[in-house]
Amino acid sequence: MIASRTPVSLHNLLVAGGHRRRCVGGGCGSRKRGRVQRRHLTQALESLWRHTPRPAPPAAVARGEANPSWKPPPLENPAFEEYYKEQRIVREEEWGDFISVLRNPLPATFRINASSQFCKDICSKLENDFKRYLESEVSDEYGEDAAKPLPWYPGNLAWHLNFSRKQLRKNQALESFHEFLKHESEVGNITRQEAVSMVPPLFLNIQPDHHILDMCAAPGSKTFQLLEMIHQSKEPSLLPTALVVANDANAQRCDLLIHNTKRMCTANLVVTNHEAQNFPDCCLANDPSEIYRNDCKPQRLEFDRVLCDVPCSGDGTIRKGHDMWRKWNSGMGNALHLLQVDISMRGIALLKVGGRMVYSTCSMNPVENEAVIAELLRRSGTSIELLDVSNELPELVRRPGLSTWKVKDRGSWFHNHEDIPYDRKNVILPSMFPSSEGQSMCENIEVNTDSNRSFSRNFNSEKTSQVCYTNGVSNSNSTKHFDSTSNSMSSNFPLHRCMRIVPHDQDTGAFFIAVIRKLSPLNEGQKEEVTKTEHILSTDRALNFHEESQSETVPPGKTAMHQQKIGFEVLDDDEPLEDQKKICIDGCTSKDNLSKVSLVSGDVKNDQAESGNKMKLQGQCKWIGVDPVLFFKDVTVIKSIVSFFGINISFPLEGHLVTRSADTDNARRIYYVSKSVQKILQLNVQVGEQLKIASIGLKMFERHRSKDGCPCAYRLSYEGLPLLLPYITKRILCASPNDFLRLLQYRTVNFAHFIDARFGEEAASLLPGCCVVILHEGHQHLDLDSITMDPTTIAIVCWRGKATLNAMVSPPDRKELVERITHRFGFKAFKVEEDENPQQED
């Protein structure tokens, strides 16, 4: 309770503050006393604001019960319905089912990590425990199959729930299931992800040796899925040869990406921070013919697979983001079209010949989907092909892409670019309309970039030349195809090979997917000319969109959309809507020095020349505010670690250890990278650090500050233990399930308090320092040589102190291990006796 006090007037406090300032200025007090008085004034104001009584609104008011006339916001938008009816994304007779499903909550879905150590245990618990529990408790409310595997996802690893995330949180009968999902998601055993968001990585057809680029990776659910695939295909106790480069343009979203992918504990991931449309190629060879002269040393950064999940308007997620009903307008898709094309073209340029790229959006708008694919096919000509993947994932219900659509601008519909008003031709581009293979990429358009932003239909010869191509060849004449039923222009590209997932087919969100294969290198001359043209177009359009982005149904100042930045992207992770809004707005409005991040391929030679003339000092980084990535080459320290833990020589350490500390002699953390990541790092150093690396590698060793007399300056990290465990031959202890659980329960246990006295004696006989405790079944003591180290082995990192053994495992991981052990060994509500609580030491 707050004690009663004499009311203090804010006016009196301010007057007193002004009097204090006059006294200080006039010599009434010293300078130090003035600072004290200023602090007291601030504290008094904070106290006044903090303790001012404010009646809390009753629960009935918060629920709207006090106001009978209150109603939830209507889930309708006439412009939305009119737009998609006109685009004919579904047949007229099924429009009622389509719009009805959009107004229903989105069912929750999640995916089990196939590479997790406890994958089988989790699948067993879901099928045997929770599935039966849900059938008995909530079958009347949510049906008999309240939880069931998605039939199209391989291995029954993805699950569909008949209730939404909100219902999962609010229903008391689902509380235990909700806690299970939260905990398993926290430790990385499952990923809570929308069902349609899981589809694009499946069409990449990933192989064990592939290099994969995720161009717009944050928040990281698809990146995590890619990592699962490459680790699932590897042999036990071996690192996969594949790697994943996860990129995002926004630094804050990169932090979210790093946080979500850390649960995977992988040495095959590189997180970069670049604008996707300007992702560097790190080309080392001056002559393109020299790129493939040596397979062991790559001359250019290229990828076997590219995932291009571009920023989009996000209206396919309208079931979980009901605010989209109010915010949606047709200009959102138009604003992002050019950015989506630029990102996709960059992805094709980075793709190896014979490689596969998947383009995807969570939007239903054909301007963001089929129009982008048609533009890629026009620009690339015979260098790429749109694949027919109808025979892959046959149980996934999908619809073919559209071949006819229209463009809406400022309330008017347009069938072709010639009908666009003169002053809007720089905003509504020719590539937004369907056209045939014979149609030119662009008309004779001129962009004037002066202050009044005027626009002409003929290119200014002083700024750029006319660029009109048909399959890579200049062309001024084109043939257009029209749909006789709607008078709309139709494309003769095989856009029916694209895939549309509509909500009412499988009770999901909406998604668009297209699979592209690269047949030959792109025409470099064509790429350069188109890049120049697009740069002038985008410069002019950015200024126009800044003023006109709210031209239809959204009130001014309510949306933060800048098509040259992140755009209006809806996250594919199942995160709270408010958190998604904050991340999206931050990505759109914050500067983040992204202008310093972007690199164009034309700067490669300059960077190489500068790196050759000016040798950078050890520890310096090209990117401001980013820790350097340095190879750890202290042979003395490496030998000390190998000797102390008895690491087998078959596990390579030298050349695979990196640190982010400029002072490598006192590095706090040492990370391990796979061989494929090592080659990328070496190439990046040779080309002058063109890659801005935000995160890399698996934390393997950490410097300790113990004064117990440990001869090794570094201890093992729990994150890297599964990878290193099969190669460790020293400082290993074998514990019974009871003693192992005791360590997890109390974290710090005295040697004398272990149930197995022999285990306590073995722990006491070790030198002080880091050690590994392995769980083994049964009471018979086993020799270390007789223990088989495999992926199912459960082990933790511990510290042997003066008289105690300390488990160096985080609370979520300890909780997970306790649940797994009790489930595996059949313990019921295992507890350590309270009167035997050991003394804990830090």
Secondary structure, 3 states (H helix, E strand, C coil): CCCCCCCCCHHHHHHHHHHHHHHHHCCCCCHHHHHHHHHHHHHHHHHHHHHCCCCCCCHHHHHCCCCCCCCCCCCCCHHHHHHHHHHCCCCHHHHHHHHHHHCCCCCCEEEECCCCCCHHHHHHHHHHHHHHHHHHHCHHHHCCCCEEECCCCHHHCEEEECCCHHHHHHCHHHHHHHHHHHHHHHCCCEEEECHHHHHHHHCCCCCCCCEEEECCCCCCHHHHHHHHHHHHCCCCCCCCCCEEEEECCCHHHHHHHHHHHHHHCCCCEEEECCCHHHCCCCCCCCCHHHCCCCCCCCCCCCEEEEEEECCCCCHHHCCCCCCHHHHCCCHHHHHHHHHHHHHHHHHHHHEEEEEEEEEEECCCCCCCCHHHHHHHHHHHHHHEEECCCCCCCCCCCCEECCCECCEEECCEEECCHHHCCHHHCCCCCHHHCCCCCCCCCCCCCEECCCCCCCEECCCCCCCCCCCCEECCEECCCCCCEEECCCCEEECCCCHHHCEEECHHHHCCCCEEEEEEEECCCCCHHHHHHHHHHHHHHHHHHHHHHHHHCCCCCCCCCCCCCCCCCCCCCCCCECCCHHHHHHHHHHHHHCCCCHHHHCCCHHHHHHHHHHHHHCCCCCCCCCCCCCCCCEECCCHHHHHHHHHHHCECCCCCCCCCEEECCCCHHHCCEEEECCHHHHHHHHHHHHCCCCCCEEEECEEEEEECCCCCCCCCCEEECCCCHHHHHHHECCCEEEECHHHHHHHHHHCEEEHHHCCCHHHHHHHHHCCCEEEEEEECCCCCCCCHHHCCCCCCCCEEEEEECCCEEEECCCHHHHHHHHHHHHHHHCCCCCCCCHHHCCCCCC
